[in-house]
């Protein structure tokens, strides 16, 4: 039998808080304040190249960083526009976290659709949501009565991403 990994609530909470802080830092440093947030532009400003490719084995995205080479983010060219935006932001989250832990060392992440979650993936997902839907803008638009469909159109994310961000920020459904 395989072993199950157990992560404490504190590990999940810490990963989420760190992700949101990391995304806010990237936005403060590199975002022009215009919606929608442009994840390719932010990835480029953080030294990463972004490519679309035919990823195999149900991979949705990957981050590859070889020694002394710039990081490269790949998204699956078979995914839709909204999924690709989220995947780019997700992989940028991996890059930011990796740099904090290991500097400019080589790294490789491959993200598969419907893979199991852990604090590393949770961080990348939370980072992506916080990056693509900046808290102040998102909160103000929710309080102004924007529907989930309107929010999804404004931020260029899926309805599911809007629902998760609402929950994360305690803004109801």
C-alpha angles and dihedrals in degrees: 000000000000119000123247119228116228120204120190121234087247091059091052092046092048092049092051095046092048091048093052091048091048092051092048090052092052091047092049091050102042115010121104092210094247124127131265099044110232108227095186090055091049091047090051091049087054091054098260127130117217125212136174114223142159099267114196134213095039093296113158098188146346142197120214124183118173122191112282092002129103117259117261125208118201125195126189110258089211092065122092124256096261093048091049091052091052092045092052090051090046093052090046086055089056090050094050092048092046092051090053092052104034108012115218096342121135116276140171129194125176117191119204127198112259094007120159117269130242133162092275093055092039089055091051092048093047090046091052093050093047092046097048095039107037110209100236094047093043094048093047092050093048090050089049088061101254113164123235089253091053091047091050090052094046095047094034094232135121124274087246091057089051091051092050092048091049090052093046091052094043093242098136127233 
